[in-house]
Amino acid sequence: MSRPSARFTRRSGRTALTATLLALALAGAACSDDDDAEPSTGPASTGPASTAPASTGPDTTPVATDRPGGGDRVVNVGAVLEPTSLDITTAAGAAQDQVLLDNVYETLLTAGPQSEIQPGLAAVPDVSDDALVYTFTLQDGVTFHDGSDLTAADVVWSLDAFRAEGGTGAVDLASVASVEATDDLTVVLTLSQPDNDLLFNLTRRSGAVLAEDASGLENGAVGTGPFVFEEWNRGLSITLSRYDEYWGGPVAVGGATFTYYTDPNAAVTALTTGDVDILTGINTDLVGPLQDDPDFVVSQGTTNGEFTLGFNNSRKPLDQVEVRTAIRRAIDKQGLLELYNGYGTIIGSPVPPQDPWYEDLTGIAPYDPDAAAAALDAAGYGEGLELELSYPDIYPTNAAEYIRSELEEVGITVDIVSIPFETWLSQVFTNADYDMTVVLHVEPRDIANYANPDYYWRYDNPEVQQLIGDAKVAPTAEEATDLLKQATEQIAEDSPVDWLLLYADLTVATPDVTGYPTNDTASRFDLSGVSFTE
């Protein structure tokens, strides 16, 4: 899980509110992801405030080769949400990916700036003419942090662990019928059907390689990456050290410490006092003074984070599309964006602008409280409606209060129920025992969540499922994109959730640190290119 934060300051005359957005990345949710891709097409304009302020900051392209290596200085990263477990094979959450992927664990393949598939621990595979057999050749000379050699057996074990029942890659790797090691450096995947998402999924968590028969994964990690896991001080930090035997050459820093701050003001204080070199997920109200301070560099990156008001589509009255759409029309997205000081984008659908199947669908359920009230009356709720908003207690309730204030204007009474985050995972995400909830989904290309009727929204539309399924096996990228555009429009019409906005990814660092990522930092934070200037 990952949780960027932002403070609200209402400008339209209503009560000022302060809010923090909870970022929830659910790795077992059939997403094919695109963490650092730049947008290929921009969103249609939704008004002056829907476009975030211009970014400032250094060139943050990670350094992949010719690292200077050998520096002993440790880079200190301030983050928001701490993992609940380090087991990436069974425990969902972007917080694990943020600290472990690219740093401790590496993936079979990697994705370039425009999502192009590139080599990782393996070369780009040979694919059979029928697109059912993928043959991977591993890099030679790669070692795990315990000194053992990477072999095909490790890849087979890892993929089988991810795609097992209950594994976090079970949906991503559902098309894989078998995984076989034909020699020490060759792995053959045989599919049950063509899968346009497979290679991209292998650049993400589902493609991470662990040592065969790895154990103790809940509290530790042994990978092949440029950093060695050293310590998890629960409730405070995770510490990594440089792996000097790294097959790609040692990195330029001696290690890294991720320190977790639930208080956004404490995080900024840590930055200004020198306890933190890089701060991710900074509060939008707190970033302003830092932009004008020469002692800091503010960067704004792309993101896949949809701030989502989730509805339980299986529970009355939210099983009615008219009620769900009325709720969407009752919430002023432009006002919400203003509360973020202009940082963010109104999208109106589950697709961010950098995805090829993005279209501006904000016109499907525009803000209109009168129309919302009329729709509720037509649905039989003209005398009022009571709903419960389940809200994790790790997060201040002010965002929930903003939603409540908007819905009260159309006759909906919202009871905010604060619950422990661990309870949220079991009660809301696993058992779908809720009316509404607020989370920020940061996993890239997560449209497949809407084709899973068992996902915690319990949204079940066979037409959408068919369109997304057909896109997965479409013979061309153009056909797949067209199918996904159709699916996206139908999803927006059905209003299974309300996409409040696409949050802005803000990172602040001291000027002497370079090479850090700035895109989707809540779900992945590759430190391999970081260095300090003299």
Buried (B, 14 or more C-beta within 10 A) or exposed (E): BBBBBBBBBBEEEBEEBBBBBBBBBBBBBBBBBBBBBEEEEEBBEBEEBBBBBEBEBBEBEBBEEEBEBEBEBBBBBBBBBBBBBBBBBBBBBBBBBBBBBBBBBBBBBBBEEEBEBBBBBBBBBEBEEEBBBBBBBBBEEBBBBEEEBBBBBBBBBBBBBBBBEEBBBBBBBBBBEEBEBEEEBBBBBBBEEBBBBBBBBBBBBBBBBBBBEBEEBBEBBBBBBBBBBEEBEEEEBBBBBBBEBBBBBBBBBBBBBBBBBBEBEEBBEBBBEEBBBBBBBBBBBBBEEBEEEEEBBBBBBBBBBBBBBBBBBEBEBBBBBBBBBBBBBBBBBBBBBBBBBBBBBBBBBBBBBBBBBBBBBBEBBBBBBEBBBBBBBEBEBEEEBEBBBBBBBBBBBBBBBBBBBBBEBBBBEBEBBBBEBEEBBEBBBEEBEBBBBBBBBBBBBBBBBBBBBEBBBBBBBEEBBBBBBBBBBBEEEEBBBBBBBBBBBBBBBBBBBBBBBBBBBBBBBBEEBBBBBBBBBBBBBBBBBBBBEE
